[in-house]
């Protein structure tokens, strides 16, 4: 990650903390590869919002290039996030 810091909303932090360790590790590994992650899609209707697939989970995040910040907005299971 090119000097980007990662920040989490309170909801995203709570969700990640409730996960089993194996899921938590996998998701956090992918988050810290941002903004250059794989399975990333820009979300329609938003200027800075993207989603990333990590197995059955989706991570919704925003990129702030001016501050070099990736803000993780929401994490949830695929069927529950949209």
mmCIF file of the N, C-alpha and C atoms, coordinates in Angstrom:
data_MODEL
# 
_entry.id   MODEL 
# 
loop_
_atom_site.group_PDB 
_atom_site.id 
_atom_site.type_symbol 
_atom_site.label_atom_id 
_atom_site.label_alt_id 
_atom_site.label_comp_id 
_atom_site.label_asym_id 
_atom_site.label_entity_id 
_atom_site.label_seq_id 
_atom_site.pdbx_PDB_ins_code 
_atom_site.Cartn_x 
_atom_site.Cartn_y 
_atom_site.Cartn_z 
_atom_site.occupancy 
_atom_site.B_iso_or_equiv 
_atom_site.pdbx_formal_charge 
_atom_site.auth_seq_id 
_atom_site.auth_comp_id 
_atom_site.auth_asym_id 
_atom_site.auth_atom_id 
_atom_site.pdbx_PDB_model_num 
ATOM 1   N N  . UNK A 1 1  ? 0.861   -1.168  0.000  1.00 0.00 ? 1  UNK A N  1 
ATOM 2   C CA . UNK A 1 1  ? 0.000   0.000   0.000  1.00 0.00 ? 1  UNK A CA 1 
ATOM 3   C C  . UNK A 1 1  ? 0.899   1.220   0.000  1.00 0.00 ? 1  UNK A C  1 
ATOM 4   N N  . UNK A 1 2  ? 0.732   2.076   -0.974 1.00 0.00 ? 2  UNK A N  1 
ATOM 5   C CA . UNK A 1 2  ? 1.596   3.231   -1.200 1.00 0.00 ? 2  UNK A CA 1 
ATOM 6   C C  . UNK A 1 2  ? 1.393   4.322   -0.155 1.00 0.00 ? 2  UNK A C  1 
ATOM 7   N N  . UNK A 1 3  ? 1.851   4.091   1.056  1.00 0.00 ? 3  UNK A N  1 
ATOM 8   C CA . UNK A 1 3  ? 1.780   5.077   2.129  1.00 0.00 ? 3  UNK A CA 1 
ATOM 9   C C  . UNK A 1 3  ? 0.358   5.473   2.506  1.00 0.00 ? 3  UNK A C  1 
ATOM 10  N N  . UNK A 1 4  ? -0.621  4.675   2.142  1.00 0.00 ? 4  UNK A N  1 
ATOM 11  C CA . UNK A 1 4  ? -2.007  4.935   2.538  1.00 0.00 ? 4  UNK A CA 1 
ATOM 12  C C  . UNK A 1 4  ? -2.214  4.400   3.945  1.00 0.00 ? 4  UNK A C  1 
ATOM 13  N N  . UNK A 1 5  ? -2.947  5.149   4.749  1.00 0.00 ? 5  UNK A N  1 
ATOM 14  C CA . UNK A 1 5  ? -3.343  4.625   6.045  1.00 0.00 ? 5  UNK A CA 1 
ATOM 15  C C  . UNK A 1 5  ? -4.769  4.097   5.916  1.00 0.00 ? 5  UNK A C  1 
ATOM 16  N N  . UNK A 1 6  ? -5.119  3.166   6.767  1.00 0.00 ? 6  UNK A N  1 
ATOM 17  C CA . UNK A 1 6  ? -6.451  2.565   6.741  1.00 0.00 ? 6  UNK A CA 1 
ATOM 18  C C  . UNK A 1 6  ? -7.189  2.987   7.995  1.00 0.00 ? 6  UNK A C  1 
ATOM 19  N N  . UNK A 1 7  ? -8.402  3.492   7.802  1.00 0.00 ? 7  UNK A N  1 
ATOM 20  C CA . UNK A 1 7  ? -9.275  3.871   8.909  1.00 0.00 ? 7  UNK A CA 1 
ATOM 21  C C  . UNK A 1 7  ? -10.575 3.090   8.773  1.00 0.00 ? 7  UNK A C  1 
ATOM 22  N N  . UNK A 1 8  ? -11.229 2.849   9.893  1.00 0.00 ? 8  UNK A N  1 
ATOM 23  C CA . UNK A 1 8  ? -12.471 2.086   9.921  1.00 0.00 ? 8  UNK A CA 1 
ATOM 24  C C  . UNK A 1 8  ? -13.569 2.926   10.566 1.00 0.00 ? 8  UNK A C  1 
ATOM 25  N N  . UNK A 1 9  ? -14.797 2.838   10.020 1.00 0.00 ? 9  UNK A N  1 
ATOM 26  C CA . UNK A 1 9  ? -15.932 3.412   10.727 1.00 0.00 ? 9  UNK A CA 1 
ATOM 27  C C  . UNK A 1 9  ? -16.198 2.528   11.937 1.00 0.00 ? 9  UNK A C  1 
ATOM 28  N N  . UNK A 1 10 ? -16.959 3.029   12.891 1.00 0.00 ? 10 UNK A N  1 
ATOM 29  C CA . UNK A 1 10 ? -17.275 2.236   14.082 1.00 0.00 ? 10 UNK A CA 1 
ATOM 30  C C  . UNK A 1 10 ? -18.004 0.950   13.724 1.00 0.00 ? 10 UNK A C  1 
ATOM 31  N N  . UNK A 1 11 ? -18.937 1.024   12.753 1.00 0.00 ? 11 UNK A N  1 
ATOM 32  C CA . UNK A 1 11 ? -19.682 -0.174  12.342 1.00 0.00 ? 11 UNK A CA 1 
ATOM 33  C C  . UNK A 1 11 ? -18.755 -1.225  11.738 1.00 0.00 ? 11 UNK A C  1 
ATOM 34  N N  . UNK A 1 12 ? -17.833 -0.791  10.887 1.00 0.00 ? 12 UNK A N  1 
ATOM 35  C CA . UNK A 1 12 ? -16.900 -1.726  10.261 1.00 0.00 ? 12 UNK A CA 1 
ATOM 36  C C  . UNK A 1 12 ? -15.995 -2.357  11.307 1.00 0.00 ? 12 UNK A C  1 
ATOM 37  N N  . UNK A 1 13 ? -15.527 -1.568  12.254 1.00 0.00 ? 13 UNK A N  1 
ATOM 38  C CA . UNK A 1 13 ? -14.653 -2.083  13.317 1.00 0.00 ? 13 UNK A CA 1 
ATOM 39  C C  . UNK A 1 13 ? -15.387 -3.113  14.178 1.00 0.00 ? 13 UNK A C  1 
ATOM 40  N N  . UNK A 1 14 ? -16.643 -2.815  14.526 1.00 0.00 ? 14 UNK A N  1 
ATOM 41  C CA . UNK A 1 14 ? -17.435 -3.751  15.340 1.00 0.00 ? 14 UNK A CA 1 
ATOM 42  C C  . UNK A 1 14 ? -17.643 -5.069  14.599 1.00 0.00 ? 14 UNK A C  1 
ATOM 43  N N  . UNK A 1 15 ? -17.956 -4.993  13.296 1.00 0.00 ? 15 UNK A N  1 
ATOM 44  C CA . UNK A 1 15 ? -18.185 -6.207  12.523 1.00 0.00 ? 15 UNK A CA 1 
ATOM 45  C C  . UNK A 1 15 ? -16.922 -7.059  12.478 1.00 0.00 ? 15 UNK A C  1 
ATOM 46  N N  . UNK A 1 16 ? -15.796 -6.452  12.199 1.00 0.00 ? 16 UNK A N  1 
ATOM 47  C CA . UNK A 1 16 ? -14.544 -7.203  12.086 1.00 0.00 ? 16 UNK A CA 1 
ATOM 48  C C  . UNK A 1 16 ? -14.178 -7.837  13.423 1.00 0.00 ? 16 UNK A C  1 
ATOM 49  N N  . UNK A 1 17 ? -14.453 -7.151  14.514 1.00 0.00 ? 17 UNK A N  1 
ATOM 50  C CA . UNK A 1 17 ? -14.126 -7.686  15.844 1.00 0.00 ? 17 UNK A CA 1 
ATOM 51  C C  . UNK A 1 17 ? -14.988 -8.883  16.229 1.00 0.00 ? 17 UNK A C  1 
ATOM 52  N N  . UNK A 1 18 ? -16.175 -9.008  15.642 1.00 0.00 ? 18 UNK A N  1 
ATOM 53  C CA . UNK A 1 18 ? -17.070 -10.132 15.962 1.00 0.00 ? 18 UNK A CA 1 
ATOM 54  C C  . UNK A 1 18 ? -16.757 -11.387 15.155 1.00 0.00 ? 18 UNK A C  1 
ATOM 55  N N  . UNK A 1 19 ? -15.945 -11.265 14.125 1.00 0.00 ? 19 UNK A N  1 
ATOM 56  C CA . UNK A 1 19 ? -15.664 -12.411 13.257 1.00 0.00 ? 19 UNK A CA 1 
ATOM 57  C C  . UNK A 1 19 ? -14.735 -13.431 13.916 1.00 0.00 ? 19 UNK A C  1 
ATOM 58  N N  . UNK A 1 20 ? -14.833 -14.661 13.436 1.00 0.00 ? 20 UNK A N  1 
ATOM 59  C CA . UNK A 1 20 ? -13.873 -15.696 13.838 1.00 0.00 ? 20 UNK A CA 1 
ATOM 60  C C  . UNK A 1 20 ? -12.496 -15.280 13.323 1.00 0.00 ? 20 UNK A C  1 
ATOM 61  N N  . UNK A 1 21 ? -11.452 -15.703 14.004 1.00 0.00 ? 21 UNK A N  1 
ATOM 62  C CA . UNK A 1 21 ? -10.093 -15.257 13.697 1.00 0.00 ? 21 UNK A CA 1 
ATOM 63  C C  . UNK A 1 21 ? -9.688  -15.536 12.246 1.00 0.00 ? 21 UNK A C  1 
ATOM 64  N N  . UNK A 1 22 ? -10.065 -16.699 11.701 1.00 0.00 ? 22 UNK A N  1 
ATOM 65  C CA . UNK A 1 22 ? -9.649  -17.019 10.327 1.00 0.00 ? 22 UNK A CA 1 
ATOM 66  C C  . UNK A 1 22 ? -10.261 -16.059 9.318  1.00 0.00 ? 22 UNK A C  1 
ATOM 67  N N  . UNK A 1 23 ? -11.527 -15.656 9.519  1.00 0.00 ? 23 UNK A N  1 
ATOM 68  C CA . UNK A 1 23 ? -12.170 -14.699 8.617  1.00 0.00 ? 23 UNK A CA 1 
ATOM 69  C C  . UNK A 1 23 ? -11.589 -13.303 8.818  1.00 0.00 ? 23 UNK A C  1 
ATOM 70  N N  . UNK A 1 24 ? -11.380 -12.940 10.063 1.00 0.00 ? 24 UNK A N  1 
ATOM 71  C CA . UNK A 1 24 ? -10.822 -11.628 10.389 1.00 0.00 ? 24 UNK A CA 1 
ATOM 72  C C  . UNK A 1 24 ? -9.453  -11.449 9.737  1.00 0.00 ? 24 UNK A C  1 
ATOM 73  N N  . UNK A 1 25 ? -8.595  -12.448 9.851  1.00 0.00 ? 25 UNK A N  1 
ATOM 74  C CA . UNK A 1 25 ? -7.250  -12.376 9.283  1.00 0.00 ? 25 UNK A CA 1 
ATOM 75  C C  . UNK A 1 25 ? -7.302  -12.227 7.768  1.00 0.00 ? 25 UNK A C  1 
ATOM 76  N N  . UNK A 1 26 ? -8.149  -13.012 7.136  1.00 0.00 ? 26 UNK A N  1 
ATOM 77  C CA . UNK A 1 26 ? -8.261  -12.972 5.671  1.00 0.00 ? 26 UNK A CA 1 
ATOM 78  C C  . UNK A 1 26 ? -8.752  -11.610 5.177  1.00 0.00 ? 26 UNK A C  1 
ATOM 79  N N  . UNK A 1 27 ? -9.788  -11.079 5.828  1.00 0.00 ? 27 UNK A N  1 
ATOM 80  C CA . UNK A 1 27 ? -10.349 -9.791  5.423  1.00 0.00 ? 27 UNK A CA 1 
ATOM 81  C C  . UNK A 1 27 ? -9.355  -8.662  5.673  1.00 0.00 ? 27 UNK A C  1 
ATOM 82  N N  . UNK A 1 28 ? -8.723  -8.651  6.845  1.00 0.00 ? 28 UNK A N  1 
ATOM 83  C CA . UNK A 1 28 ? -7.769  -7.581  7.146  1.00 0.00 ? 28 UNK A CA 1 
ATOM 84  C C  . UNK A 1 28 ? -6.571  -7.608  6.203  1.00 0.00 ? 28 UNK A C  1 
ATOM 85  N N  . UNK A 1 29 ? -6.132  -8.788  5.827  1.00 0.00 ? 29 UNK A N  1 
ATOM 86  C CA . UNK A 1 29 ? -5.020  -8.898  4.872  1.00 0.00 ? 29 UNK A CA 1 
ATOM 87  C C  . UNK A 1 29 ? -5.393  -8.218  3.558  1.00 0.00 ? 29 UNK A C  1 
ATOM 88  N N  . UNK A 1 30 ? -6.609  -8.474  3.077  1.00 0.00 ? 30 UNK A N  1 
ATOM 89  C CA . UNK A 1 30 ? -7.063  -7.867  1.825  1.00 0.00 ? 30 UNK A CA 1 
ATOM 90  C C  . UNK A 1 30 ? -7.240  -6.352  1.968  1.00 0.00 ? 30 UNK A C  1 
ATOM 91  N N  . UNK A 1 31 ? -7.745  -5.911  3.113  1.00 0.00 ? 31 UNK A N  1 
ATOM 92  C CA . UNK A 1 31 ? -7.937  -4.479  3.331  1.00 0.00 ? 31 UNK A CA 1 
ATOM 93  C C  . UNK A 1 31 ? -6.600  -3.753  3.293  1.00 0.00 ? 31 UNK A C  1 
ATOM 94  N N  . UNK A 1 32 ? -5.571  -4.323  3.896  1.00 0.00 ? 32 UNK A N  1 
ATOM 95  C CA . UNK A 1 32 ? -4.280  -3.650  3.936  1.00 0.00 ? 32 UNK A CA 1 
ATOM 96  C C  . UNK A 1 32 ? -3.523  -3.747  2.617  1.00 0.00 ? 32 UNK A C  1 
ATOM 97  N N  . UNK A 1 33 ? -4.089  -4.431  1.615  1.00 0.00 ? 33 UNK A N  1 
ATOM 98  C CA . UNK A 1 33 ? -3.541  -4.407  0.259  1.00 0.00 ? 33 UNK A CA 1 
ATOM 99  C C  . UNK A 1 33 ? -4.137  -3.260  -0.559 1.00 0.00 ? 33 UNK A C  1 
ATOM 100 N N  . UNK A 1 34 ? -5.151  -2.588  -0.020 1.00 0.00 ? 34 UNK A N  1 
ATOM 101 C CA . UNK A 1 34 ? -5.792  -1.482  -0.729 1.00 0.00 ? 34 UNK A CA 1 
ATOM 102 C C  . UNK A 1 34 ? -4.852  -0.291  -0.781 1.00 0.00 ? 34 UNK A C  1 
ATOM 103 N N  . UNK A 1 35 ? -4.978  0.585   -1.742 1.00 0.00 ? 35 UNK A N  1 
ATOM 104 C CA . UNK A 1 35 ? -6.050  0.681   -2.726 1.00 0.00 ? 35 UNK A CA 1 
ATOM 105 C C  . UNK A 1 35 ? -5.856  -0.194  -3.953 1.00 0.00 ? 35 UNK A C  1 
ATOM 106 N N  . UNK A 1 36 ? -4.825  -1.014  -3.989 1.00 0.00 ? 36 UNK A N  1 
ATOM 107 C CA . UNK A 1 36 ? -4.533  -1.834  -5.168 1.00 0.00 ? 36 UNK A CA 1 
ATOM 108 C C  . UNK A 1 36 ? -5.023  -3.266  -5.008 1.00 0.00 ? 36 UNK A C  1 
ATOM 109 N N  . UNK A 1 37 ? -6.210  -3.463  -4.452 1.00 0.00 ? 37 UNK A N  1 
ATOM 110 C CA . UNK A 1 37 ? -6.724  -4.796  -4.201 1.00 0.00 ? 37 UNK A CA 1 
ATOM 111 C C  . UNK A 1 37 ? -7.267  -5.469  -5.452 1.00 0.00 ? 37 UNK A C  1 
ATOM 112 N N  . UNK A 1 38 ? -7.652  -6.728  -5.309 1.00 0.00 ? 38 UNK A N  1 
ATOM 113 C CA . UNK A 1 38 ? -8.270  -7.480  -6.401 1.00 0.00 ? 38 UNK A CA 1 
ATOM 114 C C  . UNK A 1 38 ? -9.752  -7.648  -6.108 1.00 0.00 ? 38 UNK A C  1 
ATOM 115 N N  . UNK A 1 39 ? -10.520 -7.975  -7.129 1.00 0.00 ? 39 UNK A N  1 
ATOM 116 C CA . UNK A 1 39 ? -11.983 -8.086  -7.016 1.00 0.00 ? 39 UNK A CA 1 
ATOM 117 C C  . UNK A 1 39 ? -12.593 -6.781  -6.515 1.00 0.00 ? 39 UNK A C  1 
ATOM 118 N N  . UNK A 1 40 ? -12.095 -5.661  -7.047 1.00 0.00 ? 40 UNK A N  1 
ATOM 119 C CA . UNK A 1 40 ? -12.564 -4.334  -6.658 1.00 0.00 ? 40 UNK A CA 1 
ATOM 120 C C  . UNK A 1 40 ? -13.447 -3.771  -7.751 1.00 0.00 ? 40 UNK A C  1 
ATOM 121 N N  . UNK A 1 41 ? -14.599 -3.210  -7.353 1.00 0.00 ? 41 UNK A N  1 
ATOM 122 C CA . UNK A 1 41 ? -15.539 -2.616  -8.301 1.00 0.00 ? 41 UNK A CA 1 
ATOM 123 C C  . UNK A 1 41 ? -15.942 -1.243  -7.768 1.00 0.00 ? 41 UNK A C  1 
ATOM 124 N N  . UNK A 1 42 ? -15.913 -0.232  -8.636 1.00 0.00 ? 42 UNK A N  1 
ATOM 125 C CA . UNK A 1 42 ? -16.377 1.094   -8.248 1.00 0.00 ? 42 UNK A CA 1 
ATOM 126 C C  . UNK A 1 42 ? -17.892 1.044   -8.148 1.00 0.00 ? 42 UNK A C  1 
ATOM 127 N N  . UNK A 1 43 ? -18.435 1.630   -7.094 1.00 0.00 ? 43 UNK A N  1 
ATOM 128 C CA . UNK A 1 43 ? -19.879 1.592   -6.879 1.00 0.00 ? 43 UNK A CA 1 
ATOM 129 C C  . UNK A 1 43 ? -20.545 2.753   -7.616 1.00 0.00 ? 43 UNK A C  1 
ATOM 130 N N  . UNK A 1 44 ? -21.614 2.454   -8.318 1.00 0.00 ? 44 UNK A N  1 
ATOM 131 C CA . UNK A 1 44 ? -22.349 3.468   -9.058 1.00 0.00 ? 44 UNK A CA 1 
ATOM 132 C C  . UNK A 1 44 ? -23.035 4.422   -8.092 1.00 0.00 ? 44 UNK A C  1 
ATOM 133 N N  . UNK A 1 45 ? -23.072 5.691   -8.467 1.00 0.00 ? 45 UNK A N  1 
ATOM 134 C CA . UNK A 1 45 ? -23.742 6.699   -7.657 1.00 0.00 ? 45 UNK A CA 1 
ATOM 135 C C  . UNK A 1 45 ? -22.858 7.321   -6.595 1.00 0.00 ? 45 UNK A C  1 
ATOM 136 N N  . UNK A 1 46 ? -21.605 6.901   -6.511 1.00 0.00 ? 46 UNK A N  1 
ATOM 137 C CA . UNK A 1 46 ? -20.669 7.435   -5.530 1.00 0.00 ? 46 UNK A CA 1 
ATOM 138 C C  . UNK A 1 46 ? -19.392 7.856   -6.248 1.00 0.00 ? 46 UNK A C  1 
ATOM 139 N N  . UNK A 1 47 ? -18.771 8.926   -5.786 1.00 0.00 ? 47 UNK A N  1 
ATOM 140 C CA . UNK A 1 47 ? -17.531 9.391   -6.408 1.00 0.00 ? 47 UNK A CA 1 
ATOM 141 C C  . UNK A 1 47 ? -16.316 8.608   -5.933 1.00 0.00 ? 47 UNK A C  1 
ATOM 142 N N  . UNK A 1 48 ? -16.277 8.265   -4.658 1.00 0.00 ? 48 UNK A N  1 
ATOM 143 C CA . UNK A 1 48 ? -15.066 7.677   -4.074 1.00 0.00 ? 48 UNK A CA 1 
ATOM 144 C C  . UNK A 1 48 ? -15.297 6.294   -3.481 1.00 0.00 ? 48 UNK A C  1 
ATOM 145 N N  . UNK A 1 49 ? -16.446 5.709   -3.687 1.00 0.00 ? 49 UNK A N  1 
ATOM 146 C CA . UNK A 1 49 ? -16.781 4.465   -2.996 1.00 0.00 ? 49 UNK A CA 1 
ATOM 147 C C  . UNK A 1 49 ? -16.582 3.250   -3.893 1.00 0.00 ? 49 UNK A C  1 
ATOM 148 N N  . UNK A 1 50 ? -15.977 2.226   -3.294 1.00 0.00 ? 50 UNK A N  1 
ATOM 149 C CA . UNK A 1 50 ? -15.675 0.972   -3.988 1.00 0.00 ? 50 UNK A CA 1 
ATOM 150 C C  . UNK A 1 50 ? -16.114 -0.188  -3.112 1.00 0.00 ? 50 UNK A C  1 
ATOM 151 N N  . UNK A 1 51 ? -16.219 -1.359  -3.736 1.00 0.00 ? 51 UNK A N  1 
ATOM 152 C CA . UNK A 1 51 ? -16.468 -2.564  -2.957 1.00 0.00 ? 51 UNK A CA 1 
ATOM 153 C C  . UNK A 1 51 ? -15.467 -3.622  -3.374 1.00 0.00 ? 51 UNK A C  1 
ATOM 154 N N  . UNK A 1 52 ? -15.119 -4.462  -2.426 1.00 0.00 ? 52 UNK A N  1 
ATOM 155 C CA . UNK A 1 52 ? -14.162 -5.532  -2.681 1.00 0.00 ? 52 UNK A CA 1 
ATOM 156 C C  . UNK A 1 52 ? -14.757 -6.825  -2.156 1.00 0.00 ? 52 UNK A C  1 
ATOM 157 N N  . UNK A 1 53 ? -14.590 -7.879  -2.920 1.00 0.00 ? 53 UNK A N  1 
ATOM 158 C CA . UNK A 1 53 ? -15.082 -9.197  -2.526 1.00 0.00 ? 53 UNK A CA 1 
ATOM 159 C C  . UNK A 1 53 ? -13.963 -9.954  -1.823 1.00 0.00 ? 53 UNK A C  1 
ATOM 160 N N  . UNK A 1 54 ? -14.302 -10.502 -0.652 1.00 0.00 ? 54 UNK A N  1 
ATOM 161 C CA . UNK A 1 54 ? -13.380 -11.370 0.083  1.00 0.00 ? 54 UNK A CA 1 
ATOM 162 C C  . UNK A 1 54 ? -14.197 -12.592 0.491  1.00 0.00 ? 54 UNK A C  1 
ATOM 163 N N  . UNK A 1 55 ? -14.209 -13.617 -0.348 1.00 0.00 ? 55 UNK A N  1 
ATOM 164 C CA . UNK A 1 55 ? -15.030 -14.801 -0.087 1.00 0.00 ? 55 UNK A CA 1 
ATOM 165 C C  . UNK A 1 55 ? -16.494 -14.427 -0.082 1.00 0.00 ? 55 UNK A C  1 
ATOM 166 N N  . UNK A 1 56 ? -17.205 -14.778 0.990  1.00 0.00 ? 56 UNK A N  1 
ATOM 167 C CA . UNK A 1 56 ? -18.625 -14.458 1.126  1.00 0.00 ? 56 UNK A CA 1 
ATOM 168 C C  . UNK A 1 56 ? -18.861 -13.068 1.694  1.00 0.00 ? 56 UNK A C  1 
ATOM 169 N N  . UNK A 1 57 ? -17.812 -12.331 1.967  1.00 0.00 ? 57 UNK A N  1 
ATOM 170 C CA . UNK A 1 57 ? -17.912 -11.005 2.568  1.00 0.00 ? 57 UNK A CA 1 
ATOM 171 C C  . UNK A 1 57 ? -17.654 -9.924  1.531  1.00 0.00 ? 57 UNK A C  1 
ATOM 172 N N  . UNK A 1 58 ? -18.222 -8.746  1.795  1.00 0.00 ? 58 UNK A N  1 
ATOM 173 C CA . UNK A 1 58 ? -17.968 -7.574  0.969  1.00 0.00 ? 58 UNK A CA 1 
ATOM 174 C C  . UNK A 1 58 ? -17.456 -6.463  1.874  1.00 0.00 ? 58 UNK A C  1 
ATOM 175 N N  . UNK A 1 59 ? -16.461 -5.756  1.371  1.00 0.00 ? 59 UNK A N  1 
ATOM 176 C CA . UNK A 1 59 ? -15.882 -4.623  2.081  1.00 0.00 ? 59 UNK A CA 1 
ATOM 177 C C  . UNK A 1 59 ? -16.172 -3.386  1.243  1.00 0.00 ? 59 UNK A C  1 
ATOM 178 N N  . UNK A 1 60 ? -16.879 -2.429  1.813  1.00 0.00 ? 60 UNK A N  1 
ATOM 179 C CA . UNK A 1 60 ? -17.178 -1.171  1.131  1.00 0.00 ? 60 UNK A CA 1 
ATOM 180 C C  . UNK A 1 60 ? -16.242 -0.126  1.716  1.00 0.00 ? 60 UNK A C  1 
ATOM 181 N N  . UNK A 1 61 ? -15.558 0.602   0.822  1.00 0.00 ? 61 UNK A N  1 
ATOM 182 C CA . UNK A 1 61 ? -14.573 1.567   1.300  1.00 0.00 ? 61 UNK A CA 1 
ATOM 183 C C  . UNK A 1 61 ? -14.499 2.765   0.374  1.00 0.00 ? 61 UNK A C  1 
ATOM 184 N N  . UNK A 1 62 ? -13.880 3.815   0.865  1.00 0.00 ? 62 UNK A N  1 
ATOM 185 C CA . UNK A 1 62 ? -13.661 5.031   0.100  1.00 0.00 ? 62 UNK A CA 1 
ATOM 186 C C  . UNK A 1 62 ? -12.174 5.328   0.086  1.00 0.00 ? 62 UNK A C  1 
ATOM 187 N N  . UNK A 1 63 ? -11.715 5.905   -1.015 1.00 0.00 ? 63 UNK A N  1 
ATOM 188 C CA . UNK A 1 63 ? -10.303 6.274   -1.141 1.00 0.00 ? 63 UNK A CA 1 
ATOM 189 C C  . UNK A 1 63 ? -10.203 7.790   -1.181 1.00 0.00 ? 63 UNK A C  1 
ATOM 190 N N  . UNK A 1 64 ? -9.374  8.344   -0.315 1.00 0.00 ? 64 UNK A N  1 
ATOM 191 C CA . UNK A 1 64 ? -9.099  9.779   -0.280 1.00 0.00 ? 64 UNK A CA 1 
ATOM 192 C C  . UNK A 1 64 ? -7.645  9.983   -0.675 1.00 0.00 ? 64 UNK A C  1 
ATOM 193 N N  . UNK A 1 65 ? -7.423  10.211  -1.958 1.00 0.00 ? 65 UNK A N  1 
ATOM 194 C CA . UNK A 1 65 ? -6.065  10.331  -2.485 1.00 0.00 ? 65 UNK A CA 1 
ATOM 195 C C  . UNK A 1 65 ? -5.358  11.570  -1.958 1.00 0.00 ? 65 UNK A C  1 
ATOM 196 N N  . UNK A 1 66 ? -6.105  12.636  -1.686 1.00 0.00 ? 66 UNK A N  1 
ATOM 197 C CA . UNK A 1 66 ? -5.494  13.862  -1.194 1.00 0.00 ? 66 UNK A CA 1 
ATOM 198 C C  . UNK A 1 66 ? -4.894  13.681  0.204  1.00 0.00 ? 66 UNK A C  1 
ATOM 199 N N  . UNK A 1 67 ? -5.471  12.784  1.011  1.00 0.00 ? 67 UNK A N  1 
ATOM 200 C CA . UNK A 1 67 ? -4.970  12.526  2.368  1.00 0.00 ? 67 UNK A CA 1 
ATOM 201 C C  . UNK A 1 67 ? -4.279  11.175  2.491  1.00 0.00 ? 67 UNK A C  1 
ATOM 202 N N  . UNK A 1 68 ? -4.256  10.398  1.391  1.00 0.00 ? 68 UNK A N  1 
ATOM 203 C CA . UNK A 1 68 ? -3.689  9.043   1.390  1.00 0.00 ? 68 UNK A CA 1 
ATOM 204 C C  . UNK A 1 68 ? -4.342  8.171   2.460  1.00 0.00 ? 68 UNK A C  1 
ATOM 205 N N  . UNK A 1 69 ? -5.680  8.145   2.428  1.00 0.00 ? 69 UNK A N  1 
ATOM 206 C CA . UNK A 1 69 ? -6.460  7.380   3.401  1.00 0.00 ? 69 UNK A CA 1 
ATOM 207 C C  . UNK A 1 69 ? -7.423  6.463   2.669  1.00 0.00 ? 69 UNK A C  1 
ATOM 208 N N  . UNK A 1 70 ? -7.522  5.226   3.148  1.00 0.00 ? 70 UNK A N  1 
ATOM 209 C CA . UNK A 1 70 ? -8.568  4.300   2.742  1.00 0.00 ? 70 UNK A CA 1 
ATOM 210 C C  . UNK A 1 70 ? -9.499  4.180   3.949  1.00 0.00 ? 70 UNK A C  1 
ATOM 211 N N  . UNK A 1 71 ? -10.758 4.590   3.782  1.00 0.00 ? 71 UNK A N  1 
ATOM 212 C CA . UNK A 1 71 ? -11.744 4.528   4.861  1.00 0.00 ? 71 UNK A CA 1 
ATOM 213 C C  . UNK A 1 71 ? -12.653 3.339   4.608  1.00 0.00 ? 71 UNK A C  1 
ATOM 214 N N  . UNK A 1 72 ? -12.599 2.340   5.482  1.00 0.00 ? 72 UNK A N  1 
ATOM 215 C CA . UNK A 1 72 ? -13.477 1.174   5.378  1.00 0.00 ? 72 UNK A CA 1 
ATOM 216 C C  . UNK A 1 72 ? -14.809 1.572   5.995  1.00 0.00 ? 72 UNK A C  1 
ATOM 217 N N  . UNK A 1 73 ? -15.834 1.640   5.162  1.00 0.00 ? 73 UNK A N  1 
ATOM 218 C CA . UNK A 1 73 ? -17.144 2.137   5.563  1.00 0.00 ? 73 UNK A CA 1 
ATOM 219 C C  . UNK A 1 73 ? -17.993 1.029   6.162  1.00 0.00 ? 73 UNK A C  1 
ATOM 220 N N  . UNK A 1 74 ? -17.986 -0.147  5.503  1.00 0.00 ? 74 UNK A N  1 
ATOM 221 C CA . UNK A 1 74 ? -18.873 -1.233  5.929  1.00 0.00 ? 74 UNK A CA 1 
ATOM 222 C C  . UNK A 1 74 ? -18.299 -2.570  5.499  1.00 0.00 ? 74 UNK A C  1 
ATOM 223 N N  . UNK A 1 75 ? -18.520 -3.571  6.330  1.00 0.00 ? 75 UNK A N  1 
ATOM 224 C CA . UNK A 1 75 ? -18.153 -4.950  6.019  1.00 0.00 ? 75 UNK A CA 1 
ATOM 225 C C  . UNK A 1 75 ? -19.337 -5.813  6.421  1.00 0.00 ? 75 UNK A C  1 
ATOM 226 N N  . UNK A 1 76 ? -19.718 -6.716  5.528  1.00 0.00 ? 76 UNK A N  1 
ATOM 227 C CA . UNK A 1 76 ? -20.840 -7.598  5.874  1.00 0.00 ? 76 UNK A CA 1 
ATOM 228 C C  . UNK A 1 76 ? -20.851 -8.761  4.899  1.00 0.00 ? 76 UNK A C  1 
ATOM 229 N N  . UNK A 1 77 ? -21.711 -9.724  5.159  1.00 0.00 ? 77 UNK A N  1 
ATOM 230 C CA . UNK A 1 77 ? -21.895 -10.837 4.232  1.00 0.00 ? 77 UNK A CA 1 
ATOM 231 C C  . UNK A 1 77 ? -22.553 -10.334 2.965  1.00 0.00 ? 77 UNK A C  1 
ATOM 232 N N  . UNK A 1 78 ? -22.281 -10.993 1.875  1.00 0.00 ? 78 UNK A N  1 
ATOM 233 C CA . UNK A 1 78 ? -22.730 -10.560 0.563  1.00 0.00 ? 78 UNK A CA 1 
ATOM 234 C C  . UNK A 1 78 ? -24.230 -10.240 0.512  1.00 0.00 ? 78 UNK A C  1 
ATOM 235 N N  . UNK A 1 79 ? -25.051 -11.102 1.024  1.00 0.00 ? 79 UNK A N  1 
ATOM 236 C CA . UNK A 1 79 ? -26.502 -10.904 0.954  1.00 0.00 ? 79 UNK A CA 1 
ATOM 237 C C  . UNK A 1 79 ? -27.041 -9.825  1.865  1.00 0.00 ? 79 UNK A C  1 
ATOM 238 N N  . UNK A 1 80 ? -26.253 -9.383  2.824  1.00 0.00 ? 80 UNK A N  1 
ATOM 239 C CA . UNK A 1 80 ? -26.727 -8.419  3.811  1.00 0.00 ? 80 UNK A CA 1 
ATOM 240 C C  . UNK A 1 80 ? -26.237 -6.999  3.574  1.00 0.00 ? 80 UNK A C  1 
ATOM 241 N N  . UNK A 1 81 ? -25.313 -6.814  2.665  1.00 0.00 ? 81 UNK A N  1 
ATOM 242 C CA . UNK A 1 81 ? -24.668 -5.503  2.559  1.00 0.00 ? 81 UNK A CA 1 
ATOM 243 C C  . UNK A 1 81 ? -25.342 -4.563  1.582  1.00 0.00 ? 81 UNK A C  1 
ATOM 244 N N  . UNK A 1 82 ? -26.030 -5.079  0.580  1.00 0.00 ? 82 UNK A N  1 
ATOM 245 C CA . UNK A 1 82 ? -26.595 -4.194  -0.452 1.00 0.00 ? 82 UNK A CA 1 
ATOM 246 C C  . UNK A 1 82 ? -28.034 -3.877  -0.195 1.00 0.00 ? 82 UNK A C  1 
# 
